[in-house]
Amino acid sequence: MAVFQCRTCGKEGTWVYDPERFTCPLCDSIDVRFVIPRDEVPEGDPLLNTPNSPSEKDRENSSPPKKVED
């Protein structure tokens, strides 16, 4: 179960992850924070391809970091 906290209605609770819903499950506000366990996110969901976790293709195409000289 995913967890949500809404700043508009002040409610929090759990809900079943829906990759097409980005609003509070109770009041439909966009001012809501979700915490979704990684194992609940379906394979291929855009959440799994975040900037902090580059895709395999990105890793293959990237060059090694350059050393900074003093």
C-alpha positions as CSV (number, residue, x, y, z in Angstrom):
1,M,0.0,0.0,0.0
2,A,1.2,3.5,-0.8
3,V,0.9,6.3,1.7
4,F,-0.4,9.8,1.0
5,Q,-0.5,13.1,3.0
6,C,-2.6,15.9,1.6
7,R,-1.9,19.5,2.5
8,T,-5.3,20.8,1.3
9,C,-7.7,18.5,3.3
10,G,-5.1,17.6,6.0
11,K,-5.9,13.9,5.6
12,E,-3.4,11.0,5.3
13,G,-3.8,7.4,4.8
14,T,-3.1,4.5,2.5
15,W,-4.2,3.7,-1.1
16,V,-3.5,1.4,-3.9
17,Y,-1.0,2.9,-6.4
18,D,-2.5,4.1,-9.6
19,P,0.1,5.4,-12.1
20,E,-2.5,7.7,-13.7
21,R,-3.6,9.5,-10.6
22,F,-1.5,12.4,-9.2
23,T,-4.1,13.9,-6.8
24,C,-5.4,13.3,-3.3
25,P,-7.6,10.2,-3.2
26,L,-10.0,12.0,-0.9
27,C,-10.3,15.6,-2.1
28,D,-8.7,15.5,-5.5
29,S,-6.1,18.2,-4.6
30,I,-2.8,18.3,-6.4
31,D,-1.1,19.4,-3.2
32,V,-0.4,15.9,-2.0
33,R,2.7,13.8,-1.2
34,F,2.8,10.1,-2.0
35,V,5.2,7.5,-0.6
36,I,5.2,4.4,-2.8
37,P,7.2,1.3,-2.1
38,R,9.4,0.3,-5.0
39,D,7.9,-3.2,-5.2
40,E,4.4,-1.7,-5.8
41,V,5.5,0.3,-8.9
42,P,4.8,-1.8,-12.0
43,E,7.7,-2.6,-14.4
44,G,8.0,0.1,-17.1
45,D,6.4,2.9,-15.0
46,P,8.1,6.3,-15.5
47,L,8.7,6.4,-11.7
48,L,11.4,3.7,-12.1
49,N,13.3,5.9,-14.7
50,T,14.1,8.8,-12.4
51,P,17.1,11.1,-12.9
52,N,18.7,9.5,-9.9
53,S,18.6,6.1,-11.5
54,P,19.9,6.3,-15.1
55,S,18.7,3.7,-17.6
56,E,21.0,1.0,-18.8
57,K,21.3,2.8,-22.2
58,D,22.4,6.0,-20.4
59,R,25.1,4.1,-18.5
60,E,26.4,2.5,-21.8
61,N,26.6,5.9,-23.6
62,S,28.1,7.9,-20.8
63,S,31.8,8.7,-20.7
64,P,33.8,8.3,-17.5
65,P,34.0,11.3,-15.2
66,K,36.8,13.7,-16.0
67,K,39.4,14.4,-13.4
68,V,39.7,18.0,-12.1
69,E,43.2,19.4,-12.0
70,D,44.3,21.8,-9.4
